[in-house]
Amino acid sequence: MKTNTALVAMSGGVDSTVAALLAINEGVECQGVTMIIDGSMEKDTRDTNGRDTNGRDVSARDFNASDLSAIRKGSDIAVDAKRAAAQLGIELHVLDLSKDFAKDVIEYFIEEYRNGRTPNPCVRCNKRIKFKKLLEKADQLGVEYLLTGHYARIQQEDSGRYLLKKGLDEAKDQSYSLYTLGQEQLARLRFPLGEYTKSIVRELALDAGLDCANKSESQDICFIPDGDYGKFIEEYIGEHAIRGRFIDCDGRDLGEHRGIIHYTIGQRRGLGLAMTHPPYVVDICPEDNTIVVGRNELLYSKSLDAGEINLLAVDRLETAIDAKAKIRYNQREQPARIWQRDENTLHIEFVEAQRAITKGQSVVIYDGDVVIGGGIIM
């Protein structure tokens, strides 16, 4: 394996491109890689040198404005990544991971919704696809590190253990979605943007004359750009969700719902119920296809159990600890007492009741800016 080399995960956006730029400026020998996850690679294509790419590696060294034949118009990320790699003068590898993504992320996403849970596909992708497959590609290429544009930091302790820490830009911190990483992965990862703010990253892109400098950010789940999860699931499986009944907390029938895939805990909009108080989804019951609605105050609770846990800062929580935890990406972490029930379960008691603790989402535990670990809310 060649030292001082990095494979850079590139989307064509400002974050991944500047991450590559920073590494190149430090003398790191970089190659780029982008993932195709929507099955949009052409089956029979040629690059500018006449080589058959056929959904495999595509060189960006010879890129020009018309050299897009290897990628369909729908694969905007791959097109942008190829342009960014060309500007940086590095080779780009294009990996068609659409089958893996469909199996391990999309089908999981659908099954969770059909079972009344609200999954986090980004956490799933990071665990099953992104870091796993891209590190495998780095191994194939004999590259030392995998480098990404995440706003997070990695620090090695004197003991040799690697810690995952928040990015310095609190508004952009992405440590929440990275809690599933393991020690072997952290040892080979680099997050150059962890020490930067988003505004400085854009300034660096502008100073370098990069086309991506003012590119807007993606805010939604990558495979559901319009944010309509229910519609996506129905179109993907080719059938409408089975309608059921809204009930109140006493079991009284309140009307018909469109299918449990269209709802999540805490939802208020789109219920279509006329009540004397604003109704919220407080429980989803796939066993009898009912959705329980009630007042907002019913959404608050102080405890949860989490499974599929991964601990980074320690091997195991031997005793209860006082730390902070967050139950969704865009929430501030909250004071709590945490203890480990068994090898795969955490129990968390919050100091103050939390709104809409949702099955299927991740809970992540912090000690200051260090990620202790996390799991899936049960």
TAJOVEN-V762256 format. One record per pair of residues at least 4 apart in sequence whose ideal C-beta (glycine too) atoms are under 7 Angstrom apart, sorted by the first residue. I is the first residue (numbers start at 1). J is the second residue. D is the distance in Angstrom with one decimal. If there is no record, write none. Layout:
i;j;d
I;J;D
I;J;D
This chain:
i;j;d
1;142;5.1
1;144;5.7
2;142;5.6
2;143;7.0
2;144;6.6
3;144;5.5
4;27;6.9
4;28;5.7
4;29;6.2
4;144;6.8
5;28;6.9
5;29;4.6
5;143;4.6
5;144;4.9
6;23;5.5
6;28;5.1
6;30;5.1
6;143;6.4
6;144;6.8
6;145;4.4
6;147;4.3
6;190;6.5
7;31;5.5
7;33;5.5
7;134;6.6
7;137;6.3
7;138;4.4
7;141;6.3
7;143;4.6
7;146;5.3
7;147;6.9
8;16;6.7
8;19;6.4
8;20;4.3
8;23;6.8
8;30;5.3
8;32;5.0
8;33;7.0
8;147;4.7
9;16;6.1
9;33;6.0
9;134;5.6
9;146;6.8
9;148;4.5
10;16;4.7
10;17;6.7
10;20;6.6
10;32;4.4
10;33;6.7
10;34;5.1
10;81;4.3
10;84;6.0
10;85;6.2
10;92;6.8
11;16;5.0
11;34;6.6
11;77;5.1
11;80;6.9
11;81;5.8
12;17;7.0
12;77;5.8
12;80;2.4
12;81;4.1
12;83;6.4
12;84;4.9
12;212;6.2
13;17;6.7
13;212;5.8
13;215;5.7
14;18;5.9
14;201;6.1
14;202;6.0
14;205;5.0
14;212;4.7
14;213;6.1
14;215;5.6
15;19;6.3
15;149;3.3
15;193;6.1
15;201;6.4
16;20;6.6
16;148;6.7
16;149;3.7
17;21;6.4
17;84;4.4
17;205;6.6
17;210;5.7
17;212;4.9
18;22;6.3
18;193;6.9
18;201;4.9
18;204;5.2
18;205;5.3
19;23;6.8
19;147;5.9
19;148;6.5
19;149;4.1
19;192;4.6
19;193;5.5
20;24;6.2
20;30;5.6
20;32;6.5
20;88;5.7
20;90;6.9
21;25;6.3
21;88;6.4
21;204;6.8
21;208;5.9
22;26;6.6
22;192;4.4
23;28;4.1
23;30;5.4
23;147;5.7
23;192;6.1
24;28;6.4
24;30;5.5
24;88;6.3
30;90;5.1
31;90;5.9
31;91;4.9
31;93;6.6
31;141;6.5
31;143;6.7
32;60;6.8
32;81;6.7
32;85;4.3
32;90;5.4
32;91;6.7
32;92;4.2
32;93;6.9
33;92;7.0
33;93;4.5
33;95;6.2
33;134;6.1
33;137;5.8
34;77;6.4
34;78;5.4
34;81;3.8
34;92;6.5
34;94;5.6
35;95;5.4
35;97;5.0
36;40;6.2
36;41;5.3
36;75;6.0
36;78;5.8
36;94;6.3
36;95;6.7
36;96;4.6
36;97;6.5
36;98;5.9
37;97;5.7
37;98;5.5
37;101;4.0
37;223;6.9
38;74;6.7
38;75;6.8
38;98;5.9
38;223;6.7
39;98;3.8
40;72;4.5
40;74;4.8
40;75;4.4
41;55;3.8
41;71;7.0
41;96;4.7
42;70;6.3
42;72;6.1
43;54;6.9
44;54;6.7
45;53;5.3
45;54;6.5
45;69;5.3
45;70;4.5
46;50;5.4
46;51;6.6
46;52;6.1
46;69;6.4
47;51;5.3
47;53;5.4
47;58;5.8
47;59;6.4
47;67;6.9
47;70;5.9
48;62;4.6
48;67;5.0
49;62;6.4
53;57;7.0
53;58;4.8
53;70;4.5
55;96;4.2
57;93;4.5
57;94;6.4
58;70;4.9
58;82;6.9
58;92;6.4
58;94;4.6
59;91;5.5
59;92;7.0
60;82;5.2
60;85;3.8
60;86;4.8
60;90;6.8
60;91;5.9
60;92;3.7
61;91;5.9
62;67;6.9
63;67;5.2
63;82;5.7
63;83;6.9
63;86;3.7
68;79;5.9
71;75;4.7
71;78;4.6
71;79;5.6
75;79;6.2
76;80;6.0
77;81;6.0
78;82;6.3
78;94;5.8
79;83;6.6
80;84;6.3
80;212;6.9
81;85;6.2
81;92;6.2
82;86;6.4
82;92;5.6
83;87;6.6
83;211;6.1
84;88;6.5
84;212;5.7
85;90;5.2
85;92;3.8
87;210;5.9
87;211;6.5
93;137;6.6
95;133;6.8
95;137;6.4
97;101;5.3
97;129;6.1
97;133;5.8
98;102;6.2
99;103;6.4
100;104;5.7
100;129;5.8
100;133;6.8
101;105;5.1
101;106;6.5
101;129;5.7
102;106;4.9
102;107;6.4
103;107;5.7
104;108;6.3
104;124;6.9
104;128;4.1
104;129;6.1
105;109;6.2
105;121;5.3
105;124;5.2
105;125;5.1
105;128;6.7
105;129;6.3
106;110;6.5
106;223;6.4
106;236;7.0
107;111;6.2
108;112;6.3
108;119;6.6
108;124;5.7
109;113;6.7
109;119;5.3
109;121;4.9
110;114;6.2
110;233;5.2
110;236;6.4
110;237;6.6
111;115;6.3
112;117;4.4
112;119;3.9
112;360;5.1
113;229;6.6
113;233;6.0
113;261;4.5
114;261;6.0
115;286;5.2
116;260;5.5
116;284;3.8
116;285;6.6
116;286;4.1
117;359;4.5
117;360;3.1
118;264;4.5
118;265;6.7
118;358;4.9
118;359;7.0
118;360;4.6
118;361;5.8
119;124;6.7
119;360;4.6
120;124;6.8
120;361;5.7
120;362;5.3
121;125;5.9
121;221;5.8
122;126;6.4
122;177;4.9
123;127;6.5
123;177;5.3
123;180;6.3
123;362;5.2
124;128;5.8
125;129;4.8
125;130;5.4
126;130;5.1
126;131;5.9
126;177;5.9
126;178;6.2
126;180;6.0
127;180;4.1
128;132;6.3
129;133;5.6
130;134;6.0
131;135;5.9
131;181;6.6
131;185;5.5
132;136;6.6
133;137;6.5
134;138;6.5
134;146;5.4
135;139;6.6
135;146;5.4
135;185;6.5
135;188;6.3
136;140;6.7
137;141;6.4
138;143;4.3
138;146;5.2
145;188;5.5
145;189;6.9
145;190;5.0
146;188;5.9
146;189;5.6
147;190;4.4
147;192;6.6
148;191;6.3
149;193;5.6
150;174;4.8
150;178;6.6
150;191;4.9
150;193;6.8
151;167;3.4
151;169;5.6
151;172;4.2
151;173;5.5
151;174;4.9
151;193;5.3
151;194;6.2
152;164;6.4
152;165;6.8
152;166;6.7
152;167;5.0
152;173;6.8
152;174;5.3
152;175;4.6
152;178;5.6
152;191;5.0
152;194;5.3
153;165;4.2
153;167;6.2
153;191;6.1
153;194;3.6
153;195;6.9
154;162;5.8
154;164;6.2
154;186;5.5
154;189;6.1
154;191;6.2
155;163;4.7
155;165;5.8
156;160;6.9
156;162;5.3
157;161;4.7
157;163;6.3
161;183;6.8
162;183;5.7
162;186;3.7
162;187;5.8
163;312;6.8
163;313;5.9
163;370;5.4
164;175;5.9
164;178;6.0
164;181;6.3
164;186;6.5
164;312;5.3
164;371;4.3
165;175;6.8
165;369;4.9
165;370;5.4
165;371;6.9
166;173;4.6
166;175;4.9
166;369;4.2
167;172;6.0
167;173;4.5
167;174;6.5
167;175;6.9
167;193;6.9
167;194;4.7
168;194;6.6
168;195;5.7
168;197;7.0
169;173;6.6
169;196;6.8
169;197;4.3
169;198;5.7
172;198;5.0
174;178;6.3
175;371;5.2
176;326;6.4
176;329;5.1
176;364;5.0
177;329;6.7
179;310;6.1
179;312;6.8
179;362;6.9
179;364;4.9
179;371;5.5
179;373;6.1
179;374;3.8
180;310;5.1
181;185;4.8
181;186;5.5
181;312;6.9
182;186;7.0
183;187;6.4
185;189;6.0
193;201;6.1
196;200;4.9
196;201;5.3
198;202;6.6
199;203;6.6
200;204;6.4
201;205;6.6
202;206;6.4
202;213;6.1
203;207;6.2
204;208;6.3
205;210;4.4
205;212;6.1
205;213;3.7
206;213;4.5
218;222;6.6
220;224;6.3
220;225;5.5
220;227;5.0
224;228;6.8
224;229;6.0
224;232;4.7
228;232;6.2
229;233;6.3
230;234;6.4
230;241;6.8
230;259;7.0
230;261;4.9
230;262;3.7
231;235;6.2
232;236;6.0
233;237;6.2
233;261;5.0
234;239;6.7
234;240;5.5
234;241;6.2
240;259;7.0
241;258;6.4
241;259;2.3
241;260;7.0
241;261;4.9
241;262;6.6
242;259;5.7
242;289;6.2
243;256;5.5
243;257;6.4
243;258;6.1
243;259;5.9
244;257;5.4
244;260;6.8
244;289;3.5
244;290;5.6
244;291;6.9
245;253;5.5
245;256;6.3
245;257;6.8
245;290;5.3
246;254;4.2
246;255;5.0
246;257;5.3
246;273;6.2
246;291;5.4
246;293;5.5
247;251;5.5
247;252;6.2
247;253;5.9
247;254;6.1
247;290;5.2
247;292;5.8
248;252;4.9
248;254;6.0
248;293;6.4
248;294;6.2
249;292;6.1
249;294;5.0
249;298;6.9
254;273;5.9
254;293;6.6
255;273;5.9
257;263;6.8
257;291;5.1
258;262;4.7
260;284;5.3
260;286;6.0
260;289;6.5
260;291;6.3
263;267;5.4
263;281;5.2
263;284;6.2
263;291;5.7
264;281;6.7
264;358;6.5
265;281;5.7
265;284;6.9
265;356;4.9
265;358;4.4
266;280;6.1
266;281;6.4
266;299;5.6
266;355;6.7
266;356;3.2
267;280;6.7
267;281;4.5
268;278;6.1
268;280;5.2
271;279;5.6
271;293;6.7
273;279;5.0
273;293;6.6
275;279;5.0
277;295;5.6
278;296;6.8
279;293;4.3
280;293;6.3
280;294;6.6
280;296;5.4
280;299;6.0
281;291;5.9
281;293;5.9
282;292;5.2
282;293;6.3
282;294;4.6
282;298;4.7
282;299;5.8
283;292;3.9
284;291;5.6
285;290;4.7
285;292;6.7
294;298;4.3
299;355;5.1
299;356;4.9
300;353;4.0
300;354;6.8
300;355;5.5
301;353;5.9
301;354;6.7
301;357;5.6
302;349;6.1
302;350;4.9
302;353;4.8
303;348;6.5
303;349;5.0
303;350;7.0
304;348;5.3
304;357;5.2
304;363;6.4
304;377;5.5
305;345;6.0
305;347;5.5
305;378;4.8
306;345;6.9
306;346;4.6
306;348;6.8
306;363;5.0
306;375;3.3
306;376;6.0
306;377;5.5
306;378;6.2
307;344;5.7
307;345;5.5
307;375;5.7
307;376;5.6
307;378;5.0
308;344;6.7
308;375;5.5
308;376;4.6
309;344;5.8
309;345;6.7
309;346;5.3
309;373;6.2
309;374;7.0
309;375;3.7
310;373;5.5
310;374;6.5
311;315;6.6
311;316;6.7
311;372;6.6
311;373;3.6
312;371;5.6
312;372;6.8
312;373;5.4
313;367;6.8
313;370;5.7
313;371;6.8
313;372;4.6
313;373;6.8
314;372;6.9
316;340;6.2
317;321;6.0
317;338;6.7
317;339;6.1
317;340;4.0
320;337;5.6
320;338;6.8
320;339;3.9
321;338;5.5
322;337;5.6
323;336;6.5
323;338;5.8
323;365;5.3
323;366;6.3
323;367;5.2
323;372;6.1
324;333;3.8
324;334;6.0
324;335;5.6
324;336;6.5
324;366;4.9
325;333;5.8
325;334;6.3
325;336;4.8
325;338;6.7
325;348;5.5
325;363;5.5
325;364;6.7
325;365;4.8
326;331;4.8
326;332;6.7
326;333;4.2
326;334;6.8
326;364;5.7
327;331;6.2
327;354;6.0
327;357;5.6
327;361;6.2
327;363;5.1
327;377;6.7
328;361;5.7
333;366;5.0
334;350;5.6
334;352;6.6
334;354;6.4
335;351;4.3
336;348;5.1
336;349;6.1
336;350;4.6
336;351;6.4
337;349;4.8
338;346;6.0
338;348;5.1
338;365;5.8
339;347;5.7
340;346;5.7
341;345;4.1
341;346;6.9
341;347;5.4
346;375;5.4
348;363;6.4
350;354;5.3
357;377;6.3
358;377;6.4
359;377;5.5
359;378;6.5
360;376;6.7
360;377;6.6
361;377;5.2
362;374;5.5
362;376;6.0
363;374;5.8
363;375;6.2
363;377;5.5
364;371;6.4
364;374;3.8
365;372;4.2
365;373;5.7
365;374;6.0
366;370;6.6
366;371;6.1
366;372;6.5
367;372;5.5
